[in-house]
Amino acid sequence: MGLVLMSERELHRIEVLSWVRDGTASMASAAVLLALSPRQVQRLMVLFEAEGAPALRHKARGRRSNNHIRDGVRDYALALIRENYADFGPTLGAEKLAERHALKVSRETVRHWMKEAGLWLSRAQRRRFHRPRLRRQGEARTRF
């Protein structure tokens, strides 16, 4: 058997269900510990005893989301933004992509893509690149 990746939550489930199997804990106490209903703990217990610990692993692990946007669409959108809308923010960029190119992507997705590609910085990040603060009247002068 190969390596099975599991989250802390899944490992905690295995530990509590093994207590139930050993008779150390009851189904009701396991339900409280796992924040599940007793019926859900029974269902997990049947699965755990039949197939072992890997059966408690989340089945969608490693799969892409049903709502994912393909890499080709992302590359196409970024190419359009670089060519036509490099000086736009993510909100206006997303509006122009939808309006002129029939490419409907949320502004948050466009913001994320532009940030990754280095085309846009948040306001806080832009502030870091400003010139240093000028001395004000009455401030102590520093000698070097």
MISEGU-584131 format. One line per 3 residues: number of its first residue (from 0); their letters; for each residue x, y, z of C-alpha. Coordinates in Angstrom, 3 decimals. Each point is the difference from the previous one (the first is absolute). Example, Ala and Ser with C-alpha at 12.3 -4.5 7.8 and 13.67 -1.06 7.14 Angstrom:
2
0	as	12.300,-4.500,7.800 ~ 1.370,3.440,-0.660
//
This chain:
144
0	mgl	0.000,0.000,0.000 ~ 1.291,3.467,-0.920 ~ 0.174,3.235,1.888
3	vlm	-3.405,1.447,0.939 ~ -0.188,3.728,0.717 ~ -2.486,0.977,2.665
6	ser	-0.955,3.199,1.758 ~ 0.165,0.506,3.764 ~ -3.770,-0.291,0.130
9	elh	0.032,-3.352,-1.777 ~ 2.761,-1.295,2.281 ~ -2.039,1.085,3.027
12	rie	-2.984,-1.939,-1.382 ~ 2.138,-3.144,-0.300 ~ 1.203,0.384,3.577
15	vls	-3.503,0.464,1.435 ~ -1.490,-2.824,-2.095 ~ 2.770,-2.354,1.135
18	wvr	-0.987,0.843,3.615 ~ -3.570,-1.011,-0.847 ~ 1.207,-3.220,-1.616
21	dgt	2.154,-0.832,3.048 ~ -2.880,0.713,2.371 ~ 1.738,2.941,1.662
24	asm	-2.621,2.496,-1.192 ~ -3.687,-0.282,-0.835 ~ -1.665,1.065,-3.226
27	asa	-1.698,2.889,1.799 ~ 3.275,1.339,1.430 ~ 1.668,-0.405,-3.403
30	avl	-2.832,2.005,-1.556 ~ 0.635,2.805,2.486 ~ 3.778,-0.097,-0.549
33	lal	-0.355,0.057,-3.787 ~ -2.896,2.500,0.012 ~ -2.124,-2.433,-2.023
36	spr	-3.320,-1.703,0.557 ~ 0.018,-3.531,1.462 ~ -1.411,-1.288,-3.308
39	qvq	2.913,1.565,-1.888 ~ 2.469,-1.638,2.405 ~ -1.684,-3.375,-0.633
42	rlm	0.371,0.511,-3.737 ~ 3.690,0.914,0.388 ~ 0.524,-2.979,2.305
45	vlf	-1.391,-2.439,-2.587 ~ 2.257,1.545,-2.656 ~ 3.020,-0.027,2.335
48	eae	-0.444,-3.666,0.937 ~ -0.620,-1.123,-3.579 ~ 2.761,1.861,-1.848
51	gap	2.342,1.354,2.653 ~ 1.444,3.458,0.590 ~ 0.447,1.066,-3.663
54	alr	-3.782,-0.232,-0.470 ~ -0.417,3.061,2.250 ~ 2.118,2.149,-2.304
57	hka	-1.886,2.652,-1.977 ~ -0.856,-1.473,-3.402 ~ 0.479,3.213,-1.983
60	rgr	3.615,0.470,1.126 ~ 2.270,0.817,-2.926 ~ -2.851,0.695,-2.423
63	rsn	-0.646,3.363,-1.594 ~ -3.054,1.995,0.924 ~ -3.071,-0.238,-2.194
66	nhi	0.156,3.785,-0.380 ~ 3.653,0.253,-1.026 ~ 0.940,2.183,-2.933
69	rdg	2.283,-1.628,-2.522 ~ 3.571,1.206,-0.344 ~ -0.559,0.954,-3.642
72	vrd	-2.771,2.424,0.960 ~ 2.227,1.480,2.695 ~ 2.904,0.460,-2.422
75	yal	-2.291,1.530,-2.620 ~ -1.480,2.443,2.529 ~ 3.438,1.028,1.256
78	ali	1.219,0.513,-3.575 ~ -2.982,2.272,-0.703 ~ 0.614,1.923,3.221
81	ren	3.705,0.425,-0.805 ~ -0.743,1.230,-3.533 ~ -3.015,2.224,0.598
84	yad	-0.597,0.613,3.693 ~ 3.388,-0.056,1.731 ~ -0.689,3.236,1.862
87	fgp	-3.516,-1.041,1.103 ~ -0.909,-1.346,3.406 ~ -1.581,-3.431,0.377
90	tlg	-3.596,1.254,0.154 ~ 0.188,2.031,-3.184 ~ 2.108,-2.698,-1.664
93	aek	-2.650,-2.626,0.738 ~ -2.726,2.307,-1.324 ~ 1.921,0.619,-3.248
96	lae	0.706,-3.710,-0.464 ~ -3.728,-0.707,0.286 ~ -1.097,2.964,-2.092
99	rha	2.470,-0.107,-2.890 ~ 1.211,-3.596,-0.064 ~ -3.010,-1.952,1.373
102	lkv	2.240,-1.475,2.690 ~ -1.937,0.004,3.255 ~ 2.284,-0.413,2.987
105	sre	-0.582,1.415,3.465 ~ 1.989,3.050,1.034 ~ 1.502,-1.937,2.916
108	tvr	1.300,-2.651,-2.391 ~ 1.461,2.692,-2.262 ~ 1.533,1.679,3.068
111	hwm	1.612,-3.288,1.048 ~ 1.335,-0.646,-3.505 ~ 1.339,3.542,-0.394
114	kea	1.664,-0.185,3.401 ~ 1.702,-3.303,-0.869 ~ 1.166,1.377,-3.369
117	glw	1.367,3.168,1.613 ~ -2.419,2.271,-1.866 ~ -1.687,1.421,3.081
120	lsr	0.939,0.869,3.568 ~ -2.386,0.620,2.854 ~ -0.126,3.454,1.529
123	aqr	2.060,-1.155,2.986 ~ 2.659,-1.451,-2.298 ~ 0.100,3.200,-2.078
126	rrf	0.589,2.059,3.152 ~ 3.235,-1.859,0.693 ~ 1.546,1.345,-3.209
129	hrp	-0.504,3.694,0.808 ~ 2.885,2.301,0.694 ~ 1.146,0.345,3.601
132	rlr	-1.772,2.494,2.223 ~ 1.367,3.536,-0.043 ~ 1.208,1.573,3.207
135	rqg	-2.352,2.474,1.581 ~ 0.783,3.273,1.663 ~ 1.144,-0.570,3.565
138	ear	1.102,-3.588,-0.486 ~ 3.478,-0.894,1.137 ~ 2.570,-0.143,-2.725
141	trf	2.114,-3.059,-0.328 ~ 3.724,0.218,-0.688 ~ 1.801,-2.629,-1.925
//
